[in-house]
Structure formats: structure tokens, C-alpha cells
Amino acid sequence: MQSLRSFRHWSLAATVFVFLGLYGFAAWKYEGFFTLRVFVNLLGDNSFLAIAAVGMTFVILSGGIDLSVGSVLAFTTIFIATLVGKHGVHPAAAIAMALGLGTLMGTGMGWLIHRYELPPFLVTLGGMFFARGMAFVVNQESVLIEHPFSTSVQEFAIRLTARAALPATVLVFLVVFVLGVFVAHHTRFGRNVYAIGGSESSARLMGLPVARTKVTVYALSGFCSALAGVVWTFYTGSGNPTAGIAFELDAIACVVIGGTLLSGGVGTLIGTLFGLLIYGTLKSTLDFASLNSWWLRIAIGGQLAVFILLQRFLSRTSPVLRPI
Amino acid sequence: MKQLFIAAIAVLVIAAAKKPATIGFAQVGGESSWRTAETESIKSEAQKRGVNLKFSDAQGKQENQIRAVRSFIAQGVDAIILAPVVETGWAPVLQEAKRAKIPVVLVDRGIKGEESLYATLIASDFVEEGRLAGEWLAKKASGKAGIVELQGTPGAAPALDRKKGFEQAIAKHPGIKIIASQSGDFRRSQGKEVMEALIKKHGNEITAVYAHNDDMALGAIQALEESGRKPGADVIVVSVDGVKDAFNAMVAGKLNCSVECNPLLGPMAFDAVEKALAGEKLPKRTVVEDKVFDQANAKDALPTRKY
């Protein structure tokens, strides 16, 4: 186990190192980058991505993948906006319903994956089209959310300094993150996820509840996607069926850059957090440098390649992870 | 020594005052030649006026654009020019700009919600464009047509308004009907794809095409040609924007009419920014004048088209 631990440490250290390097570079190069406000914006502008990435981390740890994240987010935003804006439902009730539906969709996909032994890639691809289509069924146009409850959540913020404040969306993410770390490392469910991702057949032989764990992982991801959608509605004050296109790929990129192996079993949520910070820093740097946004795609692509190679290199030196 | 010190401060103050204004421009993306022309117009006008322009391209995603505006605020720009991706969802971030006392000038698309959040909106009247297109088509088709409508991005203001204006215009002619209406997302490839599917479904019922922008119309023209039809003759094709490729297509006889939607908003946008920075009150809406071009006048106008 020693070398597995050292892999984890090295991989996390590499992620943290890259983040510090990037942030340091941007802070040195661009005036006004090294401020608390920009750092808080880093979390605030990406809080919905961060929440989805927490769910995605569990899915990837279990050896699966969830491509429906962006569509579930879009469905949630337009579902809430339509209920609140057109039917006069209280936002809290609409949010509760949306979270329920997101979890239900995730559970459904998890059940299909487990029951019929279907590849997660295909099932969640189907889920992606289904949820996107349903979003357009609910409403084809973007809808404003105007409700005192929503406004008060939007305006709620913990002031840190005169220019920087922690908005509610970041607080939601922090709660999700802390809960996620607790579940991953201090519960039986968390240990089962790691075990299944490491080797599903061994986990089964050990008598672990593979079925229940797998379904729960997708349900959790569905819940996180829906919660990301809820945060999106607070971020923009509206719902939009075209929101979050290719959003799941951003979430996967954050998880992988954060040192989680796509084959499952190895990775941490703290790594995902740093993966997200790297992603956010790259985005902010581009805005400060007024570069065209395709440079972001190129930078992320380069980062992914480097991290995958690094993982391959590290796992080769580790007997536990050597490919069989 | 003291004099030297004062002189140094004076130099610093003058330097600070002369510092060029920094303006952030949050663009939607580069999905069509129209938008590229708009971006170029704003960039060249910034250069002409010696403005330090920060540019951000949101790739058609609202979350990217909101982030860009927030990053402009964090960078302390003097003013922001915003071409919003969609009409909704701007209140929180524009509220932030307002608190930071940064004026926001909207170009080419409006937003829903409070008017106090922006200085002015500089845009064409999309409803009017749709109406002009509808009237031209009704006249050309002499009161009888089966129309395929290619809509823009769902929820986007130009798509909604061009649809509305067009429907108003053809409502007076009972023989003219829209037989199918689908989104082609303002893209040429999508326009072609949707058109192909609709040709398969409706065949010769289709006698006219109305596209919310030229790019989709050009895609549809390709699809019509591939199915063995003659766009511009068998099927009337009408669109909005008036980009150079559309003029070429009109000269070639493949496109019948394009209602101009002028993207060269740079000069107007910077005039508005300067006025807003000087504390002048601006009208909430500045309408850009648009013209109708068809095969009759396209050839003469072609050499003067900049985009």
C-alpha cells in the first residue's frame, strides 16, 4: 500500500504545484490579479462546476463516467425558472423538486448500468440527450427568475474585505465539498467506491454491496448536477435550456487534472478542488490577458496530456497500479 | 529638492490623467461573419481612439460571458461594452458593475429586467428587420407561399424578434404560411442540416425559405442545390444581416433578398461610452438604421460592403 499512497501524494503534489505556479505567474504578470477578490471570483464563477466535479469525482473513482451532468444542469435551471416565473411556485419548493428529479435521473441511469451491465458511457450519453431534450420540452426560451427569496439568496454574502465577499453559491460549494470529503474518507460507502473502482470483481468477492454502491454513485452525481443547476440559477437569476453544453467535459477535466485516475480506484476530492482552481486560474488569466478563448481549450488539452502521462509514469513505478 | 519633488508629483499626476481609458468588450463569440465584422469594428475603433481594449470571447456561453464581465470589474476597467448572449440572467453581474460605478453599454442585443443597470442599448430593431423580410417575401411570392423558417439560437433576442416581425408581416396574407420552423442556431452547417431534413419531410410544398441570418440561408441554399432545386428561382430565399457572402449569393441569383443588420457599431458604441463616462444621460435605446437589399441593387452595393 505504501506505493499507492506515494502515488497519491505525488500526483496531488504535482497538481498543487501546477496551481501555485500558474497563480504565481498570473499574479506577477497582471496587475490586480493577486487580490482576494480575484481569488474569491475564482470560486464564485466556478461554483456550479465545482459542485458537479464533486459528484463526478465519485463516479470516476468508482470506475464509471457521467456524461449527463451538463444536460441535467440545464434541465434543472429551466425547470426551476419555469415553475417560479410562470407558475408562481415558491423557489424553495421548486428547488426541492428539481433536486429530487436530478437524483431520480441519476438513480435511473445507475440502475440501468448495474442491472443490464451496460457501459456507463452509453447510458449517461443517453441520459445527456434525454435531459437536454426534456429541458427544451419544459421551455424553449430562457426565463427570468424574479422572486424575493431568490433575490435575497443572490444578495447574501459574507463580506471578507471592502471589495471581496463570499457569495451564497461559494458557501453551498464549501458545504458540498466538506461533506464529500467526509463521505469519501470516513464512511463505508466511500471505502466501497474506492474498492469497486480498484477492482469490481474483487469487491464482489469480498462481499461488498456493489449494486447498491454503484447506483448510489450515479444518484449522487445526479444530485450534484441538479444542485449545480440550482447554483447556476442563483448565479444568473434565470433558467436556460441551452445552459451547460459540454459542461460535463469541463468537470471531467478538473477531476483528471486533480489526479484522479480515469480507470477508477485512485484519487481525492482535494485533488479535484485543485484541478478546478487550475482550470479557473487559466480562465481568469485569459480574461486578464484578453486572449481569445480557444487558448483555454488548448491549455486544458495540454494540461490533460501532461497529467495523463504523469499518471502513467507514476503508476508504472507503483506495483499496486501496474496494468495487468 | 522640494521643487524637484513637486515637479515629480506633477509629472505623475499628468501621466495618470493622460492614461488611456481601459474598456472591456465582452463578445458572444465568432459564430458568424456578422459577428466577426462587429468585433473588428469595435477593435479598430478602439485603436483609432487610443483606447486600451480588453477583449473576451464567450464562445456562445453565458457563464463565460458573466465571468468575463466580472473579471473586467476586478481589473477596474473604466467602462464595459457587452453583447449579451441571451436576454436573461444579467441582473447580478450588472448590479456588481453598477456598485463599482462602471457604465455598461449594450450592443446589438437587449436584456430583460431593470433598465437602470445599463447606460444604453445600441442595436437594430430586430422586429422591424423581420417585418421588412416578411413584406418583401409576400410581395415577391404574390400572396402564396409555403415557407420554411430557420430560427436563430432559441431564446436569443434576434431570433425571437425576427420571428415576431416576420409573422406580423405575413399575417395579412392568408395564402402565405409557415409550414415548418426550426432552429439552425445561426450557423451555416446547422442551417444546411435542418434544411436537408425539412426537404425530405415536406418536399415540393416548400416554395420559400426565411432564415434569421445569412449564414443559415447560405447553408439552406447548399441543401436546396444538392436536392436538385434552384434556390432563388424554384424556391425564394430571404434572410437577414447583409454580409458579403450574402451579396455574392444575390449577385449569383441564389439568394433573393437580405435585410441589412449593420454590425459596424464601433463608432456608435464608443461615442456612447465617452458620453457615459462624461456623466451625460443617454437615451435607453439607440436604433441602428437598416436597409433592404435584393438582387436588383446588390450588385451596385457589393463593392462598398465591408463585411
Interface residues (C-beta under 8 A of the other chain):
Chain A: Y30 E31 G32 T35 R37 V38 N41 G44 D45 F48 F136 Q140 E141 S142 V143 L144 E146 Q154 W232 F234 Y235 T236 G237 S238 N240 P241 T242 A243 G244 I245 K283 S284 L286 D287 F288 S290 N292 S293 W294
Chain B: L53 K54 F55 S56 D57 A58 Q59 K61 Q62 E63 N64 I66 R67 A68 R70 S71 F72 A74 Q75 G76 V86 E87 T88 G89 W90 A91 P92 K112 G113 T153 P154 G155 L160
